[in-house]
Amino acid sequence: MPRLLLSDEHWSKLREILLHKAIYNKRDLRMTVEGMLYRMRTGCPWRDLPKAFGYWNKVYKRFNAGRSGTRGFTERIAWHVVLLCSNGRPAASG
């Protein structure tokens, strides 16, 4: 099992935010989000995404669908993860 980025505490907060933003709560939502974060963190090709995150193509399609439109799924996740990991303070730049 690959290392996960979000602690249970961070996930529960992010899950509430996503549900409030009308993201459908599928059974595998956490692992889909973790798969996106894993891929962004490691830079691995989508096809090499560990199976623990689910079928790579599903995660890839959800990631790309989230990039379309204004403030899509992916951008919302990234923004909230940054805020959660910085304890609600804007991340330091530079």
N, C-alpha and C positions, 0 to 999 in steps of 0.2 A: 504494500500500500504506500503510495507516495505521501510525502509530508504535506499536510494541509496548512493553508495560510491563516485561516480564520479560526480563532478560538471559539468554543461554544458560546461564550458571552458575546463576542463580536457578531457571530452568526445570528443569535437571537435578536440582537438590535437591528442588524441589516435586514433580516427576514421581515421584521415589523415595518421597516421603512419601505421595502419592496412591495409588500402587500398593500400598504397605504398608497403606493404609486400605481396600483392596479396591475401588478405583475401576478400572473396566475400561479398559485401555489401548487405546483406539481410535486409528486412524491420525491423526485430526484433533483429538485431545484438546488439544494445545497451543493451536490456533487457537480452539477452543471456549472454553477458559479465558481466552485473550486477548480474545475477543469480550465475555465477561462483564465483564472488568476495564475494557475500553474503554467499555462502556455505563455502568458505574458511575462512571467517571472523567468522562465527557462529559455524561451525562444525556440523551443523544439518545434519541428514540423507538426501540423495538425494530425497527420496520420500516425505520428509517434506518441500521441497522448496516451498515457497509461490507461488501461482498460478499467481501472477503478473509478474513473470519472464518467464512464458510460461510453457509448459508441462515439468515436471521434467526430463523425459527420454531424451528429445531432448537436454536439457542443459547438462545432464550427458554424452550423446554420443559425443557432441561437445567437452566437456572437455577432455574425454578420447582419442578422436581422435587426439586432440592437443598434447597429451603427447607422442604419438608415433613419432618416427623419431627424427631427430636432430632439436632442437629449434622449436618445434611444436607450434601450435596456443596458447595453454595455457601458455607455457613458455614465448612466445613473449608478451602476454598480461600482465603477472605478471611483467616482466622486465620493460615494458614501464609505467605501473601504478606506480611502485616504483620510477622511474625517474620523472614522472609528479608530484607525491605527495611530492617529495623532491626538487621540483623546479629545476630539471635538475642536482642536485648534488647527488653523491652516498649516499645512506642511511648510517647512522652511525651504526656501528656494536657494539654488546655487550649488 
